[in-house]
């Protein structure tokens, strides 16, 4: 306690936890190292050096403060830990870019922070010229900066099972645009007939891509998203075209697959967009998936029978 009665911040405990975080970060660096070794890149020893520098720095920070920490830990330390964590992991995360000579400190720091915060901004102009190991690490940074482990697992359950239970009141709208796009992709995959994946495993790609229900399912997503996107642009709209498109495809896929995740309250959308959403509620995704509703295959059969009846 200081003379005024305020409890001093448990700084050594915060630093000790930062050491643990840096050690964990070094373990994630092993993946770009494996990538570099696999492709026999000239920079593989520099990537190894990055791993070792990060690992032993983390250990040094951890063991040098291990006997100095107090057991008390409050919100003040929590706020400080979160703030410093972003800075520390970004500073160590830029090492592979700088030590290999591919980027200077400023560009590497920008790229790393953008990755860990899943912002998506980049200052790279010739991405194809970058070594594959650094491209792997660059992509891995924004995977690490997703949700925490608990939320990643719970939202994985909700996405693959197309159940839609979230840990946040704002549902998926509480997370970054990157996470929203990732969930869209896996909602689409969860809405495909699971038996078709057997063809992919057996490398029978023709049977997979020629499946009528699959083609109709993808067509519904494309057309519905296009109409919702158009109606939103004409009507209410959002801050940017990207945001309008993101909400359009997310809600379209979420409703079609009966997942139920949301990024925004679509009840305030224009009536034309709501009409599309309403129609999707009577469709559903593919048979043999975890989704509910009527299923696409029944609509395919209905259209085919209608065509036969009209021809007769």
N, C-alpha and C positions, 0 to 999 in steps of 0.2 A: 504494500500500500504506500502511496506517496503522501506527503504532508497534508494535502487537501482531502484525503479520504478516498480518492479514486484508485481503483485497482489498475496496476500497470499491465500493459499488454504482455502476454506470455510469449515473447518474441522467439526464444530458443525452441519452443515447441513448434511454432509456425515454421521456422527454418528447418527443423528436423523432419517435418512432414514434407516440405519442399524437396528434401533430399530423397525421400522415398519416391516421390513423383518423378524425379529426374531418373532414378534407377529404372522405374517402369518404362519411362520414355526410351531409355537405351535398349530395352528389350524389343520394343516396336521397331527400332532401327535395324534389328537383325533381318527383317524381311527384305528391305532394300539391299542389304548385304548379300543375302542369298540370291536375289535377282541379279546383282552385279557379278557374282561368281558364276551363275548359270549362263549368262551371256558373255562371260570372259571379258569383261570390260577392263580397260587399263586403270580405271579409278578404284578398283575393288579394294586395294590396300588403304586408300584414303577413306573409303566408306568404313572399313574396319577401324581405322583410327578414330573416326567420328563416334562409333559405337563405344570404343574403349574410353575416350575422353568423357563422354556423357556418363557412362557407367561408373567410372572411378570418381568422377566429380560428385555424383550422387551419393556414393558410399562415403566419401570424405565429409560431405555436408551432414550426412546422417550420423556417423560415428563421432564427429567432433562436437556434436550438440546433444548426444544421447544422454550424458550424465549431468546435463545442465538444465534439463526441462523440468517444469512444474506440472503437476497433474491437472490443475484447473484449466478449463478451456471453455470460453464463452462465445457469444455472438461476435464480439469485437475481433477475436482471433479468426473466427470463421470468415468474416468479411475481408480481413487482411489476407488470409490464405487464398481465397478465391481470386482476389485482385493480383497478388504476386504470382500465383500459379500461371496465369495467362502470359505474364511477362517472362517468367523463368523458362517455361517449356518452349516458348517462341525463341528465346535466346539460344537455348541448346538445340532447338530444332533447325536453326539456320546453319549449324556447323557443317552438315554434309554439302550444302550448296557452296559455302565459302571455302572449305578446305580443298574441294576439288577444283576451285578456280572458275566454276561455271557462272557464279553470280557474285557481285560485290556485296558488302555488308548490308547496305540500304535496301537493295533489291531483294536479297535473301530474307531480310527481316520482314519486308512487306509481304512476300510470297508466303512465308511461314505463318504470320499472323492471319492472313487471309484464309489459309487452310484450316488452322485450328478453330477459328471463329466461324467457319463454314460460310464466309462472305462470298467467295467465288470470284473475287476480283483478282486479276493477274497482270503482271507487267512483263511477261515473257512474250517475245515476238516470234521467235523461231522454235516452237515447242518440239517439233520433230527432231531438231538437232540435239536436244538434251539427251543424256544417257538414260537408259530405261530404268536404272536403279533410282535415279533422282526423280524421274517422273512417277515412279512407284511411291517414293517417300512423299512427294508432293500431294498425291492423291490420298495417301494414308493419313496425312495430317488432318484433312477434313473429315475422314472417317472417325479418327480419335476424338475430334471436337464435336461429334454428335452427342446426342443424349448420353446420360450416364448409363452404366451397365443395367441398372434396374429398369429404367425407362426403355432402354433398347430391347430388353427381353420381353417386357410386358406389351410393347407395341408390335414386336415380332409375332407374339401370340395372337394379338388382335387382328393383324394384317393377314397372316397366312390362314388363320381360321375364319377370316372375313367376319369377325365378330364385332369389332369396333370399340371395345372397351378401352378407354384412355385413362391415364393417371392425372390428367389435367382437366379443369372445368372448361377451358377453351378448346379441348380436344387437340388435334394436330395443329391447329392454328396457333398454339402456344410455342411451336418450334420453328426453326429456320426454313426458308424456302427450299434449301437443299434436302432437308429431311422430308419435306412434303413431296418433292419429286420422287425420292427413293421409295416412299410408301405407295405412291401412285403406281410405280413400276411393279411392285410386288403384289398390289391388289389386283392388277391386271393378270399377273402370272397365277395368282390364287384362283382367279375366275375361269381358268382354262381347265378342260377335262383332264384329270390327273393321269388317266390311262394313256393320253397322248405323250406324256413325258417318257413313257416306256419306249416309244419309238425313237426319241432323242437319245436315250441311253444306248439303244441298239444301233444308233446312227442311221435309222431309216427316216431320213429327213423328208422324203417325198410324201410319205403317209401323214406326217405331222402337218406340213404346210398345205396339203391338199384337202385337209379335213374341212367339210362345208360349214360345220358349226363354228369352228375356229375363225374362218374367214368372215362369216356373218357377225360374229362377236366383235372382231376387230373393226369391222365396217360400222357397226352400231356406235362404238366408242368414237371413231373419227367423225362421223356425221353429227352425232349428238354434241360432241365438244365444239365442233365448228358452229353449230346453230346457237348454242349457249354463249359462246365467245362473241358471235356477231350481235346477238341481242343485248349483251352486256355493254358492248362498245356503243351501240346505238342509244341504249338507255342510260343506266346509272354509270357504269364504268368504274374503274379504280385509278389508283395513282399512276400506273404505267400499263403498257400493253402486256408486259411479262406477267404482272400481277393478275391482270384480267384473265390471261390464258391459264395461269396456274390454278386460280379458283375454278375456272370453267372445267378443266380436265379432272381436277381432284374431285369435285362434287359429282361430276358425271360418272366417273369410275366408282366412287364410293356408293352411289345410289344403285348403279347397275349391278354391282357385285354384292349388294345388301350388306356392305361392311359397316356403314354408319358413321365413319369418321367424318369430321368436318373441319374446315379451315375458316369458315365464315358463316354467318346466319343468312342462308339463301332465301329465307322467307321475305326478305326485303328486296329481292331481285325483281326486274320487270316481269310482267305477267307472261310474256312469250317465253322467257327463259324458264319460268316456273312450270309452264305447260310441258316443256321438254323433260324436265325433272320428273313430273307426274307420270308421263308416259313410260319413262325408264323403270318406274316402280312396278310396272306390270310385265317387265321383260325378264330381268334376272340374267345371270351369266350362264356358263356352260353346265350341262349335265355331267355328273362325275366330279364336280368341284365341291368346295365347302360352302358355296353360296346358297341362298334361298331363292324363293320366287318360282316362276313358271319354267324357267330355263330357255335358252336360245333355241335349242334343238326343236322344241315344240312349235316355236314360231316359224322355223324353217319348214317343218312338216306342213304346217297350216298354209303357208304361202305356196308350197308345191301342190297340195291338194286343191287349193283355190284355182291355181293355174290349170290343172287337169279338168276341173269342173267347168271352167270358162271355155276351154278348148272343146269340150263335149257339147 
